[in-house]
Amino acid sequence: MTGTLRTTLLMGLIAMISSIVAAFYFPWPEIENRDAKVGSPLFAFESNRIRYINVTQYESSLQSMQEILLRRKSSQDAWFLPNHADYSAGNVSRIATILTNLEESQALEAVSSNQEDFAKYGVIDPDESSTTPNKSFLGRKVTLKDNNR
Protein backbone atom coordinates (compact mmCIF):
# COMPACT_ATOMS: atom_id res chain seq x y z
CA MET A 1 0.00 0.00 0.00
CA THR A 2 1.19 3.42 -0.76
CA GLY A 3 1.43 6.11 1.90
CA THR A 4 -1.32 8.19 0.30
CA LEU A 5 -3.79 5.30 0.20
CA ARG A 6 -2.97 4.34 3.79
CA THR A 7 -3.52 7.95 4.93
CA THR A 8 -6.82 8.17 3.02
CA LEU A 9 -8.12 4.92 4.57
CA LEU A 10 -7.01 6.01 8.05
CA MET A 11 -8.74 9.38 7.68
CA GLY A 12 -11.90 7.66 6.40
CA LEU A 13 -11.88 5.31 9.41
CA ILE A 14 -11.40 8.23 11.82
CA ALA A 15 -14.25 10.14 10.12
CA MET A 16 -16.56 7.11 10.42
CA ILE A 17 -15.76 6.58 14.12
CA SER A 18 -16.19 10.31 14.78
CA SER A 19 -19.62 10.27 13.07
CA ILE A 20 -20.78 7.29 15.15
CA VAL A 21 -19.60 8.92 18.40
CA ALA A 22 -21.24 12.24 17.43
CA ALA A 23 -24.55 10.53 16.59
CA PHE A 24 -24.49 8.62 19.90
CA TYR A 25 -23.89 11.71 22.03
CA PHE A 26 -26.02 14.15 20.00
CA PRO A 27 -28.96 15.48 22.09
CA TRP A 28 -31.77 14.15 19.87
CA PRO A 29 -35.15 15.70 20.71
CA GLU A 30 -37.43 13.38 22.65
CA ILE A 31 -40.78 12.53 21.15
CA GLU A 32 -43.39 13.92 23.48
CA ASN A 33 -47.01 13.00 23.81
CA ARG A 34 -48.28 16.54 24.22
CA ASP A 35 -51.90 15.56 24.61
CA ALA A 36 -52.91 13.12 27.32
CA LYS A 37 -55.95 12.10 25.26
CA VAL A 38 -53.86 10.34 22.60
CA GLY A 39 -54.13 6.59 23.11
CA SER A 40 -56.98 6.90 25.61
CA PRO A 41 -60.57 5.83 24.95
CA LEU A 42 -62.69 8.41 23.15
CA PHE A 43 -65.83 7.46 25.04
CA ALA A 44 -66.50 6.11 28.51
CA PHE A 45 -69.58 3.89 28.42
CA GLU A 46 -70.67 0.28 28.48
CA SER A 47 -72.45 -0.66 25.26
CA ASN A 48 -74.83 -3.05 27.00
CA ARG A 49 -76.21 -0.18 29.13
CA ILE A 50 -77.09 2.10 26.21
CA ARG A 51 -80.85 2.53 25.78
CA TYR A 52 -81.04 5.47 23.35
CA ILE A 53 -79.01 6.43 20.28
CA ASN A 54 -79.65 9.78 18.64
CA VAL A 55 -77.85 10.63 15.37
CA THR A 56 -78.05 14.20 14.05
CA GLN A 57 -76.53 15.37 10.78
CA TYR A 58 -77.07 17.91 8.04
CA GLU A 59 -78.48 16.39 4.86
CA SER A 60 -77.31 18.54 1.95
CA SER A 61 -79.75 17.04 -0.57
CA LEU A 62 -82.69 18.01 1.66
CA GLN A 63 -81.07 21.25 2.89
CA SER A 64 -82.10 20.43 6.46
CA MET A 65 -81.03 18.74 9.67
CA GLN A 66 -81.97 15.07 9.93
CA GLU A 67 -82.31 13.18 13.17
CA ILE A 68 -82.66 9.46 13.84
CA LEU A 69 -83.61 8.23 17.28
CA LEU A 70 -83.25 4.56 18.26
CA ARG A 71 -84.53 3.11 21.52
CA ARG A 72 -83.76 -0.26 23.06
CA LYS A 73 -86.48 -1.71 25.22
CA SER A 74 -85.11 -3.03 28.49
CA SER A 75 -87.12 -6.23 28.26
CA GLN A 76 -85.57 -7.23 24.92
CA ASP A 77 -82.40 -6.70 22.96
CA ALA A 78 -84.18 -5.16 19.97
CA TRP A 79 -83.95 -1.57 18.76
CA PHE A 80 -86.98 0.50 17.77
CA LEU A 81 -87.69 3.84 16.11
CA PRO A 82 -89.87 5.69 18.65
CA ASN A 83 -90.62 8.54 16.21
CA HIS A 84 -92.19 5.99 13.86
CA ALA A 85 -94.63 4.14 16.15
CA ASP A 86 -91.88 1.92 17.61
CA TYR A 87 -91.10 0.38 14.23
CA SER A 88 -88.38 -2.28 14.59
CA ALA A 89 -84.94 -1.04 13.54
CA GLY A 90 -84.02 -4.50 12.32
CA ASN A 91 -80.32 -5.38 12.01
CA VAL A 92 -79.57 -5.62 15.76
CA SER A 93 -76.14 -7.16 15.19
CA ARG A 94 -75.04 -4.13 13.15
CA ILE A 95 -76.14 -1.72 15.90
CA ALA A 96 -74.32 -3.85 18.49
CA THR A 97 -71.17 -3.82 16.32
CA ILE A 98 -71.32 -0.03 15.99
CA LEU A 99 -71.70 0.38 19.76
CA THR A 100 -68.81 -2.00 20.42
CA ASN A 101 -66.60 -0.16 17.92
CA LEU A 102 -67.44 3.18 19.54
CA GLU A 103 -66.68 1.73 22.97
CA GLU A 104 -63.25 0.50 21.82
CA SER A 105 -62.30 3.65 19.85
CA GLN A 106 -59.12 5.45 20.91
CA ALA A 107 -57.77 8.90 20.15
CA LEU A 108 -55.02 8.49 17.55
CA GLU A 109 -53.88 12.08 17.27
CA ALA A 110 -54.71 15.45 18.77
CA VAL A 111 -55.06 17.66 15.71
CA SER A 112 -56.40 20.88 17.17
CA SER A 113 -58.52 22.05 20.06
CA ASN A 114 -58.84 25.52 18.56
CA GLN A 115 -62.49 26.20 17.72
CA GLU A 116 -61.49 28.17 14.63
CA ASP A 117 -60.11 24.94 13.12
CA PHE A 118 -63.33 22.97 13.59
CA ALA A 119 -64.69 24.01 10.18
CA LYS A 120 -61.46 22.90 8.53
CA TYR A 121 -61.93 19.37 9.92
CA GLY A 122 -65.73 19.25 9.53
CA VAL A 123 -66.46 18.81 13.21
CA ILE A 124 -68.80 21.71 13.95
CA ASP A 125 -71.63 20.61 16.23
CA PRO A 126 -74.84 20.17 14.18
CA ASP A 127 -76.73 21.95 16.96
CA GLU A 128 -74.94 25.12 15.80
CA SER A 129 -76.35 24.84 12.27
CA SER A 130 -78.21 28.14 12.49
CA THR A 131 -74.95 30.07 13.05
CA THR A 132 -72.88 28.18 10.46
CA PRO A 133 -73.05 29.73 6.97
CA ASN A 134 -71.47 26.75 5.18
CA LYS A 135 -73.42 23.65 6.22
CA SER A 136 -70.87 21.26 4.68
CA PHE A 137 -68.63 21.91 7.71
CA LEU A 138 -71.18 20.38 10.08
CA GLY A 139 -70.23 17.08 11.63
CA ARG A 140 -72.38 14.12 12.61
CA LYS A 141 -73.45 14.08 16.23
CA VAL A 142 -74.10 10.75 17.93
CA THR A 143 -75.67 10.96 21.39
CA LEU A 144 -75.77 7.82 23.55
CA LYS A 145 -77.97 7.64 26.64
CA ASP A 146 -78.64 5.02 29.25
CA ASN A 147 -81.68 4.90 31.53
CA ASN A 148 -80.12 7.36 33.98
CA ARG A 149 -79.00 10.10 31.55
Backbone as CSV, one residue per row, in Angstrom:
resi,resn,N_x,N_y,N_z,CA_x,CA_y,CA_z,C_x,C_y,C_z
1,MET,0.825,-1.170,0.000,0.000,0.000,0.000,0.876,1.241,0.000
2,THR,0.432,2.172,-0.731,1.194,3.419,-0.764,0.827,4.283,0.434
3,GLY,1.651,5.228,0.750,1.431,6.107,1.901,0.179,6.949,1.741
4,THR,-0.125,7.364,0.538,-1.315,8.194,0.297,-2.595,7.390,0.519
5,LEU,-2.617,6.163,0.029,-3.790,5.300,0.197,-3.999,4.976,1.665
6,ARG,-2.895,4.658,2.367,-2.974,4.340,3.793,-3.516,5.557,4.572
7,THR,-3.070,6.723,4.257,-3.524,7.945,4.930,-5.008,8.196,4.641
8,THR,-5.416,7.979,3.408,-6.824,8.174,3.023,-7.730,7.199,3.777
9,LEU,-7.327,5.927,3.849,-8.120,4.920,4.572,-8.172,5.236,6.065
10,LEU,-7.054,5.662,6.634,-7.012,6.012,8.050,-7.916,7.209,8.343
11,MET,-7.878,8.207,7.493,-8.745,9.382,7.684,-10.223,9.006,7.521
12,GLY,-10.512,8.124,6.584,-11.899,7.661,6.403,-12.389,6.921,7.631
13,LEU,-11.534,6.060,8.203,-11.879,5.309,9.409,-12.100,6.260,10.592
14,ILE,-11.247,7.247,10.740,-11.401,8.233,11.821,-12.701,9.029,11.642
15,ALA,-13.011,9.395,10.392,-14.248,10.139,10.118,-15.480,9.295,10.457
16,MET,-15.443,7.998,10.122,-16.561,7.113,10.416,-16.746,6.956,11.926
17,ILE,-15.687,6.730,12.660,-15.759,6.585,14.124,-16.239,7.882,14.750
18,SER,-15.754,9.015,14.254,-16.191,10.314,14.782,-17.684,10.531,14.547
19,SER,-18.191,10.128,13.383,-19.617,10.268,13.069,-20.473,9.415,13.996
20,ILE,-20.036,8.199,14.261,-20.779,7.294,15.154,-20.816,7.858,16.570
21,VAL,-19.668,8.335,17.059,-19.602,8.919,18.403,-20.475,10.163,18.478
22,ALA,-20.438,11.014,17.442,-21.243,12.238,17.432,-22.737,11.903,17.429
23,ALA,-23.131,10.914,16.635,-24.545,10.533,16.591,-25.002,9.956,17.926
24,PHE,-24.138,9.226,18.609,-24.486,8.623,19.897,-24.685,9.686,20.972
25,TYR,-23.827,10.683,20.989,-23.889,11.713,22.032,-24.705,12.952,21.647
26,PHE,-25.228,12.997,20.435,-26.015,14.152,20.002,-27.313,14.207,20.812
27,PRO,-27.725,15.380,21.287,-28.964,15.478,22.089,-30.211,15.468,21.202
28,TRP,-30.590,14.285,20.720,-31.767,14.154,19.869,-32.997,14.587,20.647
29,PRO,-33.936,15.278,20.001,-35.155,15.695,20.710,-36.008,14.475,21.049
30,GLU,-36.572,14.483,22.241,-37.431,13.378,22.654,-38.821,13.574,22.077
31,ILE,-39.424,12.473,21.666,-40.783,12.531,21.153,-41.714,12.627,22.350
32,GLU,-42.496,13.691,22.349,-43.385,13.921,23.477,-44.821,13.637,23.077
33,ASN,-45.571,13.125,23.984,-47.007,12.997,23.809,-47.619,14.232,24.465
34,ARG,-47.850,15.271,23.665,-48.284,16.543,24.218,-49.722,16.503,24.717
35,ASP,-50.503,15.617,24.211,-51.896,15.565,24.613,-52.160,14.241,25.322
36,ALA,-52.657,14.326,26.523,-52.906,13.123,27.322,-54.028,12.277,26.732
37,LYS,-54.824,12.843,25.833,-55.947,12.103,25.255,-55.508,11.077,24.212
38,VAL,-54.335,11.263,23.628,-53.861,10.337,22.600,-53.642,8.964,23.230
39,GLY,-54.256,7.958,22.617,-54.133,6.591,23.115,-55.169,6.224,24.160
40,SER,-55.947,7.192,24.610,-56.977,6.903,25.611,-58.316,6.696,24.908
41,PRO,-59.255,6.034,25.568,-60.571,5.826,24.948,-61.268,7.153,24.650
42,LEU,-61.956,7.200,23.504,-62.693,8.410,23.148,-63.959,8.553,23.986
43,PHE,-64.555,7.440,24.326,-65.826,7.461,25.040,-65.749,6.554,26.260
44,ALA,-66.455,6.937,27.293,-66.501,6.113,28.507,-67.944,5.649,28.715
45,PHE,-68.246,4.466,28.234,-69.577,3.894,28.425,-69.503,2.381,28.246
46,GLU,-70.533,1.723,28.691,-70.669,0.281,28.482,-71.790,0.079,27.473
47,SER,-71.476,-0.546,26.359,-72.446,-0.657,25.264,-73.720,-1.397,25.657
48,ASN,-73.627,-2.304,26.613,-74.833,-3.051,26.996,-75.794,-2.210,27.841
49,ARG,-75.346,-1.049,28.329,-76.206,-0.184,29.133,-76.895,0.897,28.308
50,ILE,-76.521,1.050,27.054,-77.090,2.096,26.206,-78.537,1.747,25.866
51,ARG,-79.426,2.719,26.070,-80.854,2.529,25.778,-81.349,3.427,24.655
52,TYR,-80.636,4.541,24.401,-81.045,5.470,23.350,-79.828,5.863,22.515
53,ILE,-80.023,5.922,21.201,-79.014,6.431,20.277,-79.699,7.498,19.437
54,ASN,-79.107,8.690,19.432,-79.653,9.785,18.642,-78.558,10.261,17.691
55,VAL,-78.821,10.205,16.391,-77.852,10.633,15.375,-78.414,11.858,14.673
56,THR,-77.637,12.952,14.688,-78.046,14.202,14.048,-76.998,14.579,13.018
57,GLN,-77.452,14.924,11.823,-76.527,15.365,10.784,-77.268,16.236,9.784
58,TYR,-76.504,17.050,9.068,-77.071,17.905,8.038,-77.128,17.125,6.736
59,GLU,-78.297,17.089,6.130,-78.481,16.387,4.862,-78.512,17.423,3.750
60,SER,-77.435,17.488,2.966,-77.314,18.538,1.950,-78.365,18.417,0.845
61,SER,-78.759,17.202,0.492,-79.749,17.041,-0.574,-81.121,17.568,-0.147
62,LEU,-81.416,17.513,1.146,-82.695,18.015,1.661,-82.575,19.425,2.222
63,GLN,-81.334,19.922,2.330,-81.072,21.248,2.890,-81.678,21.416,4.286
64,SER,-81.560,20.352,5.102,-82.102,20.429,6.463,-81.379,19.444,7.378
65,MET,-81.587,19.642,8.671,-81.029,18.736,9.673,-81.894,17.483,9.723
66,GLN,-81.260,16.341,9.819,-81.973,15.074,9.928,-81.588,14.416,11.241
67,GLU,-82.553,13.795,11.876,-82.311,13.176,13.168,-82.936,11.785,13.179
68,ILE,-82.172,10.835,13.689,-82.663,9.462,13.838,-82.533,9.107,15.311
69,LEU,-83.615,8.632,15.881,-83.607,8.226,17.278,-83.913,6.735,17.345
70,LEU,-83.050,5.995,18.036,-83.248,4.564,18.256,-83.411,4.337,19.753
71,ARG,-84.311,3.432,20.111,-84.527,3.114,21.524,-84.496,1.605,21.696
72,ARG,-83.800,1.169,22.737,-83.760,-0.255,23.063,-84.660,-0.472,24.259
73,LYS,-85.601,-1.390,24.098,-86.479,-1.712,25.219,-85.715,-2.589,26.202
74,SER,-85.869,-2.302,27.473,-85.108,-3.026,28.492,-85.479,-4.496,28.572
75,SER,-86.692,-4.833,28.172,-87.116,-6.225,28.262,-86.584,-7.094,27.123
76,GLN,-86.082,-6.465,26.057,-85.574,-7.227,24.917,-84.325,-6.559,24.374
77,ASP,-83.630,-7.252,23.519,-82.399,-6.700,22.962,-82.640,-6.177,21.548
78,ALA,-83.831,-5.687,21.291,-84.179,-5.164,19.974,-84.228,-3.638,20.019
79,TRP,-83.947,-3.027,18.873,-83.955,-1.566,18.761,-85.177,-1.131,17.970
80,PHE,-85.759,-0.008,18.391,-86.981,0.499,17.773,-86.824,1.974,17.432
81,LEU,-87.654,2.435,16.498,-87.694,3.843,16.109,-88.908,4.482,16.783
82,PRO,-88.727,5.145,17.927,-89.870,5.690,18.652,-90.608,6.793,17.891
83,ASN,-89.959,7.485,16.989,-90.622,8.536,16.209,-91.481,7.964,15.085
84,HIS,-91.417,6.653,14.908,-92.192,5.990,13.859,-92.980,4.825,14.452
85,ALA,-93.739,5.110,15.494,-94.629,4.142,16.148,-93.893,2.878,16.587
86,ASP,-92.701,3.029,17.133,-91.883,1.921,17.615,-91.643,0.845,16.556
87,TYR,-91.435,1.296,15.314,-91.103,0.376,14.234,-89.752,-0.268,14.536
88,SER,-89.619,-1.556,14.291,-88.384,-2.275,14.590,-87.245,-1.785,13.688
89,ALA,-86.098,-1.516,14.300,-84.940,-1.037,13.540,-84.250,-2.165,12.786
90,GLY,-84.600,-3.383,13.056,-84.021,-4.500,12.320,-82.601,-4.806,12.755
91,ASN,-81.716,-4.987,11.872,-80.321,-5.375,12.010,-79.675,-5.060,13.371
92,VAL,-80.053,-5.823,14.388,-79.569,-5.621,15.757,-78.072,-5.874,15.854
93,SER,-77.580,-6.848,15.113,-76.144,-7.164,15.190,-75.299,-6.005,14.672
94,ARG,-75.793,-5.283,13.671,-75.043,-4.126,13.150,-75.011,-2.997,14.184
95,ILE,-76.108,-2.752,14.856,-76.144,-1.721,15.895,-75.212,-2.108,17.035
96,ALA,-75.211,-3.374,17.425,-74.322,-3.849,18.488,-72.857,-3.697,18.080
97,THR,-72.546,-3.971,16.820,-71.171,-3.820,16.323,-70.741,-2.355,16.362
98,ILE,-71.634,-1.463,15.966,-71.324,-0.032,15.993,-71.053,0.420,17.420
99,LEU,-71.895,0.003,18.363,-71.696,0.382,19.761,-70.377,-0.170,20.307
100,THR,-70.066,-1.401,19.963,-68.809,-2.002,20.422,-67.610,-1.257,19.839
101,ASN,-67.689,-0.905,18.557,-66.600,-0.162,17.925,-66.430,1.215,18.556
102,LEU,-67.523,1.884,18.867,-67.439,3.179,19.545,-66.811,3.028,20.926
103,GLU,-67.194,1.971,21.626,-66.678,1.732,22.971,-65.169,1.484,22.960
104,GLU,-64.661,0.850,21.907,-63.253,0.498,21.824,-62.405,1.543,21.091
105,SER,-63.028,2.619,20.596,-62.301,3.650,19.853,-61.324,4.393,20.750
106,GLN,-60.147,4.699,20.185,-59.124,5.446,20.913,-58.723,6.670,20.110
107,ALA,-58.279,7.699,20.809,-57.767,8.900,20.153,-56.418,8.574,19.538
108,LEU,-56.272,8.797,18.242,-55.025,8.493,17.549,-54.092,9.695,17.489
109,GLU,-54.690,10.879,17.410,-53.875,12.075,17.267,-54.694,13.276,17.710
110,ALA,-54.062,14.198,18.395,-54.710,15.448,18.767,-54.370,16.465,17.694
111,VAL,-55.321,16.770,16.833,-55.061,17.655,15.713,-55.134,19.115,16.149
112,SER,-56.251,19.502,16.731,-56.402,20.884,17.173,-57.570,20.979,18.135
113,SER,-57.406,21.781,19.161,-58.521,22.054,20.064,-59.001,23.490,19.883
114,ASN,-58.459,24.157,18.876,-58.836,25.525,18.562,-60.167,25.515,17.807
115,GLN,-61.159,26.221,18.323,-62.486,26.204,17.719,-62.499,26.762,16.306
116,GLU,-61.556,27.609,15.975,-61.489,28.173,14.629,-61.112,27.117,13.595
117,ASP,-60.494,26.013,14.032,-60.106,24.938,13.120,-61.211,23.902,12.914
118,PHE,-62.288,23.984,13.665,-63.334,22.971,13.588,-63.939,22.887,12.185
119,ALA,-64.138,24.024,11.530,-64.694,24.015,10.180,-63.749,23.316,9.215
120,LYS,-62.472,23.521,9.393,-61.455,22.903,8.531,-61.551,21.382,8.570
121,TYR,-61.857,20.826,9.755,-61.929,19.372,9.920,-63.357,18.826,9.867
122,GLY,-64.340,19.695,9.655,-65.731,19.254,9.526,-66.310,18.694,10.802
123,VAL,-65.979,19.323,11.929,-66.461,18.812,13.212,-67.266,19.856,13.988
124,ILE,-67.934,20.741,13.282,-68.797,21.710,13.953,-70.052,20.982,14.412
125,ASP,-70.456,21.243,15.639,-71.627,20.606,16.232,-72.867,20.927,15.400
126,PRO,-73.637,19.910,14.971,-74.835,20.170,14.176,-75.865,21.041,14.901
127,ASP,-75.815,21.083,16.231,-76.730,21.952,16.963,-76.465,23.425,16.678
128,GLU,-75.297,23.755,16.138,-74.936,25.124,15.805,-75.196,25.423,14.328
129,SER,-76.112,24.684,13.708,-76.355,24.836,12.268,-76.906,26.202,11.906
130,SER,-77.631,26.838,12.819,-78.208,28.141,12.488,-77.147,29.232,12.397
131,THR,-76.013,29.054,13.068,-74.952,30.066,13.055,-73.825,29.727,12.088
132,THR,-73.941,28.611,11.393,-72.884,28.183,10.461,-73.324,28.475,9.034
133,PRO,-72.628,29.388,8.334,-73.049,29.726,6.974,-72.850,28.583,5.976
134,ASN,-71.740,27.845,6.092,-71.470,26.747,5.176,-71.808,25.439,5.883
135,LYS,-72.924,24.847,5.525,-73.421,23.654,6.215,-72.563,22.412,5.966
136,SER,-71.696,22.439,4.955,-70.870,21.264,4.676,-69.821,21.034,5.764
137,PHE,-69.590,22.051,6.619,-68.629,21.906,7.709,-69.233,21.208,8.928
138,LEU,-70.529,20.991,8.919,-71.178,20.377,10.079,-70.796,18.910,10.183
139,GLY,-70.556,18.475,11.393,-70.226,17.079,11.634,-71.483,16.257,11.879
140,ARG,-71.281,15.024,12.244,-72.382,14.123,12.610,-72.310,13.953,14.116
141,LYS,-73.409,14.177,14.780,-73.446,14.078,16.234,-74.182,12.807,16.633
142,VAL,-73.503,11.982,17.422,-74.099,10.751,17.932,-74.202,10.897,19.448
143,THR,-75.425,10.835,19.955,-75.666,10.956,21.386,-76.125,9.604,21.904
144,LEU,-75.434,9.096,22.927,-75.775,7.822,23.549,-76.307,8.093,24.939
145,LYS,-77.401,7.440,25.302,-77.968,7.638,26.637,-78.340,6.295,27.238
146,ASP,-78.140,6.197,28.560,-78.640,5.021,29.250,-79.904,5.437,29.988
147,ASN,-80.429,4.585,30.836,-81.675,4.904,31.530,-81.537,6.076,32.497
148,ASN,-80.327,6.319,32.974,-80.115,7.358,33.982,-79.822,8.731,33.383
149,ARG,-79.391,8.815,32.140,-79.000,10.101,31.551,-79.733,10.358,30.276
